[in-house]
Each structure stands twice: as structure tokens, then as C-alpha cells.
Amino acid sequence: PALRGQAVELLGDRAERTDVGRLVALAATDPLLLAGPVLTCLRGLHRRGHFPAEPDVGPLLALALADHTLPAEDVATVLYTCRRPLFDALTDAPPTAPDWPRRLELLVALSRQGAADIPIGEAVARLLPAARA
């Protein structure tokens, strides 16, 4: 398993934008093993100017929600070019959803990326009265 993860990480130096969907699908087969390596790979793609597309947002968000060890800042960085669909996906859960702490963490990380064109603060303030904790 460690060798598979390392191989996926190293793809960030070789993969292209068209590979993102397949990489995310691979990580979805075992999120706790492969989500971290795929995120590292996507950061490598990001450095080379290859960004995920809007259809990749939902599956990438599912990985981030499944593996809380993925740094929220890295997820927000990789998905910054899809920030509006990411925001919509993050706020599309009912206020009672059990994954709201992680969603909030991802929203804050997205806000720190400088997403001034998205009303993150207003969305969070609107959700606070319904929050359990």
C-alpha cells in the first residue's frame, strides 16, 4: 500500500489535467489510503498549471470529507479555480449534517485563499443558529 501511495504522489510530476478524474476515481476506491497521495499529486499538477475542472469538485470534496487528515488548506488550494462550485457543494448540506465541522474547516480554508467573490462569511453566519455545537 505504501508503494502504491508513493507512485500516485509521483504522478504529480507527469500527469495532466485530463488525468484528474481518473486519479480521484482511484482515490475513491480506498480514500483512507489514497486520498492523501492523490492530493499530493494534485498539488504537483497545480504547481504545473493543471487544475481540476468543475466535475471534479464533488468527488474531491467527498475525499476531503472522508479523510479528515487531508489539510483543508491544501484542498482549498487545489480547488481554488473551482471555488464557486466548491462553495455550493460545501453549503449544500442540511445544517444538521454530521460533517459540518469538516465543511466549516474547508470553508474557512477557502476563505483564507482570498475568495472575496464568494459570500463565505454570510453563509457561515446563516448556518450558525442551527448548529449543534
C-alpha positions in Angstrom: 0.0 0.0 0.0 2.8 2.5 0.8 4.4 1.9 -2.6 1.0 2.5 -4.4 0.6 5.7 -2.5 4.1 6.9 -3.3 3.5 6.0 -7.0 0.3 8.1 -7.0 2.1 11.1 -5.4 4.9 11.0 -8.0 2.3 11.2 -10.8 2.0 14.9 -9.9 5.2 15.5 -11.9 3.9 13.7 -15.0 0.1 13.7 -15.0 -2.0 16.2 -17.0 -5.4 17.9 -16.4 -7.2 15.1 -18.2 -5.9 12.6 -15.6 -7.6 14.3 -12.6 -10.9 12.4 -12.9 -9.1 9.1 -13.1 -6.9 10.0 -10.1 -9.9 11.0 -8.0 -11.7 7.8 -9.0 -8.7 5.8 -7.9 -8.6 7.5 -4.6 -12.3 6.9 -4.1 -11.6 3.1 -4.1 -9.7 3.5 -0.8 -9.9 7.1 0.5 -8.0 6.5 3.7 -5.1 5.0 1.8 -5.1 7.0 -1.4 -6.8 10.4 -0.8 -3.6 11.9 0.7 -1.3 10.7 -2.1 -3.9 12.0 -4.7 -4.0 15.4 -3.0 -0.2 15.5 -3.1 -0.3 14.6 -6.8 -2.9 17.3 -7.4 -0.8 19.8 -5.7 2.0 18.9 -8.1 -0.3 19.3 -11.0 -1.4 22.7 -9.6 2.2 23.9 -9.4 2.5 23.0 -13.1 -0.7 24.9 -14.0 -3.1 21.9 -14.4 -6.2 22.5 -12.3 -9.3 20.3 -11.6 -12.4 21.1 -13.5 -15.9 21.7 -12.1 -17.0 18.0 -12.5 -14.1 17.0 -10.2 -15.3 19.2 -7.3 -17.9 16.7 -5.9 -15.6 13.7 -5.9 -12.7 15.7 -4.5 -15.0 17.1 -1.8 -16.1 13.5 -1.0 -12.5 12.6 -0.4 -11.9 15.6 1.8 -15.0 14.7 3.8 -13.9 11.0 4.1 -10.4 11.7 5.2 -10.1 14.4 7.8 -6.3 14.2 7.8 -6.2 15.9 4.5 -5.1 19.5 5.2 -8.1 21.8 4.4 -5.7 24.4 3.1 -4.4 22.0 0.5 -7.9 21.0 -0.6 -8.8 24.7 -0.9 -5.7 25.5 -2.9 -6.2 22.7 -5.3 -9.8 23.6 -5.8 -9.4 27.4 -5.8 -10.1 27.7 -9.6 -13.4 25.9 -8.9 -14.2 27.9 -5.8 -17.8 28.7 -6.6 -18.8 25.1 -7.3 -16.8 24.1 -4.1 -18.7 26.7 -2.1 -22.0 25.5 -3.4 -21.2 21.9 -2.7 -19.9 22.7 0.8 -23.1 24.7 1.7 -25.4 22.2 0.1 -25.8 20.0 3.2 -28.5 20.4 5.8 -27.5 22.3 8.9 -27.9 19.1 10.9 -25.4 17.1 8.8 -22.8 15.4 10.9 -20.0 16.5 8.6 -20.5 20.2 9.2 -17.4 20.7 11.3 -15.2 19.5 8.4 -17.3 21.5 5.9 -16.7 24.6 8.1 -13.0 23.9 8.2 -12.9 23.7 4.4 -15.0 26.9 4.1 -12.6 28.7 6.4 -9.6 27.4 4.3 -11.3 28.6 1.1 -11.9 32.0 2.6 -8.2 32.2 3.6 -7.4 31.7 -0.1 -8.8 35.1 -0.7 -12.1 34.0 -2.2 -13.6 37.5 -1.8 -16.1 36.9 -4.6 -17.9 34.3 -2.6 -20.1 35.1 0.5 -18.5 32.6 2.8 -18.9 34.7 5.9 -22.6 35.3 5.2 -23.2 31.5 4.6 -21.5 30.6 7.9 -23.4 33.2 9.8 -26.7 32.0 8.4 -25.9 28.4 9.4 -24.7 29.2 13.0 -28.1 29.4 14.7 -28.9 25.8 13.5 -25.5 24.4 14.6 -25.5 21.8 17.3 -22.0 22.8 18.5 
